[in-house]
Amino acid sequence: MTAIEQTEAARPRGTRLPRRARRNQLLGAAQEVFVAQGYHAAAMDDIAERAGVSKPVLYQHFPGKLELYLALLDQHCESLLQAVRTALASTTDNKLRVEATMDAYFAYVEDEGGAFRLVFESDLTNEPAVRERVDRVSLQCAEAISDVIAGDTGLSKDESMLLAVGLGGVSQVVARYWLSSPSGIPRESAVHLLTSLAWRGIAGFPLHGTDQH
């Protein structure tokens, strides 16, 4: 059950929940409010009301709005990183690996909870703690991609990282455009198109120690 689903299940006031379940419920409520209103317009009153708890209960778990936002950001940055790592490890076929990795970004953006907006479209990026987390997950995703590129092509660490940053950046930017576009292109088709574009470039680097792509 996701945090938002736990919020729906536990919204009526007066319900006692184990501490971890309550924390997840509050995070789910906070996600709904932050995604809908943005950080600056959201209020702790709104989050408490959405969760069906009193403000003192909310403050028992999170001392302030920023701490709540950062906890949510940590959760969803980790989800993105794990999705990218899982995609990279899902196959040894490099074209399929590129496709799986790009699809990981599309799936992340398509998630109905809208958590990607906290990571890629936050209205709080001038806050150092937020900027650090967003930059860090982008770097970690690029490092995971870079390790595969370097291992398969024999390119230097710096060269592989440059390509990896490009692949990750293109994936998330195009995925966000696709989600907001009225074109109606199915996700599978959109991922296939983007993979074809990226593969034409990355396939130009031969496998390390061979002449094969």
C-alpha positions in Angstrom: 0.0 0.0 0.0 1.4 3.4 -1.0 1.6 6.4 1.4 -1.3 8.0 -0.4 -3.4 4.8 -0.2 -2.7 4.7 3.5 -3.8 8.3 3.8 -7.2 7.4 2.2 -7.6 4.4 4.4 -6.7 6.3 7.6 -8.2 9.7 7.0 -11.1 9.7 9.6 -10.0 11.4 12.8 -9.6 9.5 16.0 -8.0 6.4 14.4 -4.9 5.2 16.3 -2.2 3.9 14.1 1.3 2.5 14.8 3.9 5.2 14.6 5.3 4.1 11.2 1.9 3.8 9.7 1.0 7.2 10.9 4.2 8.7 9.5 3.5 7.1 6.1 -0.1 8.4 6.2 1.1 11.9 7.0 3.6 11.7 4.1 0.9 10.6 1.8 -1.3 13.6 2.8 1.6 16.0 2.5 2.4 14.7 -1.0 -1.2 15.4 -2.1 -1.0 18.9 -0.8 2.5 19.8 -2.0 1.8 18.4 -5.5 -1.5 20.3 -5.7 -0.4 23.6 -4.2 3.4 23.7 -4.2 5.5 24.2 -1.1 4.9 27.9 -0.6 1.1 27.8 -0.8 0.8 24.7 1.3 0.1 25.0 5.0 0.5 22.5 7.8 -3.2 23.1 8.6 -4.0 21.8 5.1 -1.9 18.7 5.5 -3.3 17.9 8.9 -6.8 18.3 7.5 -6.0 16.1 4.5 -4.7 13.4 6.9 -7.6 13.7 9.3 -5.4 14.5 12.3 -4.8 17.4 14.6 -1.9 19.7 14.1 -0.2 18.5 17.3 -0.2 15.0 15.9 1.4 16.2 12.7 4.1 18.1 14.7 4.8 15.0 16.8 6.2 13.5 13.6 7.6 16.5 11.8 8.8 19.7 13.5 8.0 21.9 10.6 6.9 22.1 7.0 10.4 22.0 5.6 11.3 18.8 7.5 8.1 17.2 6.2 8.9 18.3 2.6 12.5 17.0 2.9 11.3 13.6 4.3 9.0 13.3 1.3 11.7 14.3 -1.1 14.1 11.8 0.4 11.5 9.0 -0.1 10.9 9.9 -3.8 14.5 10.5 -4.7 15.3 7.0 -3.4 12.4 5.6 -5.4 13.8 7.1 -8.6 17.3 5.9 -7.9 16.1 2.3 -7.2 14.0 2.3 -10.4 16.9 3.3 -12.5 19.2 0.8 -10.9 16.6 -2.0 -11.3 16.2 -1.1 -15.0 20.0 -1.2 -15.6 20.2 -4.6 -13.9 17.2 -6.0 -15.7 19.0 -7.2 -18.8 22.5 -7.6 -20.4 21.2 -6.6 -23.8 22.3 -2.9 -24.1 19.5 -1.7 -26.3 16.9 -3.2 -24.0 18.8 -1.8 -21.1 18.6 1.7 -22.6 14.9 1.2 -23.2 14.3 -0.1 -19.6 16.1 2.8 -18.1 14.2 5.4 -20.1 10.9 3.6 -19.3 11.9 3.9 -15.6 11.8 7.7 -15.9 8.5 7.6 -17.8 6.9 5.3 -15.2 8.2 7.6 -12.4 6.7 10.7 -14.1 3.5 8.9 -14.9 2.8 7.7 -11.4 -0.6 9.1 -10.4 0.7 10.5 -7.1 2.7 13.2 -9.0 5.8 12.8 -6.8 8.1 13.6 -9.8 6.9 17.3 -9.4 8.6 17.4 -6.0 11.9 16.2 -7.6 11.9 17.8 -11.0 9.5 20.7 -10.7 9.9 21.9 -7.1 9.2 25.5 -6.3 11.7 25.3 -3.5 15.0 24.7 -5.4 16.4 27.9 -3.9 16.4 26.1 -0.5 19.9 24.5 -0.2 18.7 21.3 1.4 16.2 20.7 -1.4 18.8 21.6 -4.2 21.3 19.3 -2.6 18.9 16.4 -2.7 17.7 17.0 -6.2 21.3 17.4 -7.5 22.4 14.3 -5.6 19.8 11.9 -7.0 20.5 13.2 -10.5 24.2 12.5 -9.9 23.5 9.1 -8.5 21.3 8.1 -11.4 24.0 9.3 -13.8 26.7 7.4 -11.9 24.7 4.2 -12.2 24.3 4.7 -15.9 27.9 5.7 -16.3 29.2 2.6 -14.6 27.4 0.5 -17.2 28.6 2.6 -20.1 32.2 2.6 -18.9 32.2 -1.2 -18.3 30.8 -1.9 -21.8 32.6 0.6 -23.9 35.9 1.2 -22.2 35.3 4.9 -22.3 36.9 6.9 -19.6 35.0 7.7 -16.4 34.6 11.4 -17.4 33.4 10.5 -20.9 31.0 7.9 -19.6 29.6 10.3 -17.1 29.0 12.9 -19.7 27.0 10.5 -21.8 25.1 9.3 -18.7 24.1 12.8 -17.7 22.8 13.3 -21.2 20.8 10.1 -21.2 19.3 10.8 -17.8 18.5 14.4 -18.6 16.9 13.6 -21.9 14.8 10.9 -20.3 13.3 13.0 -17.6 12.8 16.1 -19.7 11.1 14.1 -22.5 9.0 12.1 -20.0 7.7 15.3 -18.4 6.9 16.8 -21.8 5.1 13.6 -22.8 3.0 13.6 -19.7 1.8 17.2 -20.3 1.5 16.9 -24.1 -2.0 16.5 -25.6 -0.6 14.2 -28.3 -1.9 11.0 -26.7 1.1 9.0 -27.7 1.1 5.7 -25.6 3.9 5.4 -23.1 5.3 2.3 -24.8 5.5 4.1 -28.1 7.1 7.2 -26.6 9.7 5.2 -24.9 10.4 3.3 -28.1 10.9 6.5 -30.0 13.2 8.0 -27.5 15.2 4.7 -27.2 15.6 4.7 -31.0 17.0 8.2 -30.9 19.4 7.5 -28.0 20.5 4.1 -29.3 21.6 5.5 -32.6 24.1 7.5 -30.6 25.2 5.2 -27.9 25.5 2.2 -30.2 28.2 4.0 -32.0 30.6 3.1 -29.2 31.8 -0.5 -29.7 31.6 -3.0 -26.8 34.9 -3.0 -24.9 37.4 -5.4 -26.5 35.1 -6.2 -29.5 33.9 -4.7 -32.7 30.3 -5.4 -31.8 27.8 -2.8 -30.6 
